[in-house]
């Protein structure tokens, strides 16, 4: 029998800064209700293409405590044409939208060509600068190129989603003023480098997420992840940083409010 999830201190809450409610088997309202029962009171439902960005906005419009993002994932960069760019630009004006993305680079799966991914990331930097909302950036096996493009585009507000880099990369991201969002994979035994990264940066740069329904924490691997499991990631970060769970919960809520205006 699995041990129950850790519980937040009674005075604390949490924010899941990255989940995909439209991909879950549960109805969004059910997942949000379970999250709130665990005192995960706010969630960001992150779009990965035009259709799911529209769906995220619809969910955020229907459910209290949910906000949305709009953008195109690097897996779908081959289809990011002028029409898609124009639609995302329009969606970013919606008041429920607090971030630009999920966008980025993925040299691991390569579902889209490199040039298309690079162009799409550059376009999202421009969209973020125009709308004043933070970027939600996916990076997999592409750190050098992603950091270069973000620098060349003078990206202003950046959240590195599901941070998987090492301590050196984490410090570079902190130096640039980026936020680092950690997911359930920080609990995996093989990912000591991610735990070292989480311990290496200032508390005001740390966010937490689930990436639901992906990346269930170690004790739940093999099952679909859920937003309420963000508390497990918080507890892991508290351990590796040698800080109280209450401190991590309160700080990550404050950081999320700073990173995502309108949350």
Order of alpha helices (4+ residues) and beta strands (2+ residues): beta-alpha-beta-alpha-beta-alpha-beta-alpha-beta-alpha-beta-alpha-beta-alpha-beta-alpha-alpha
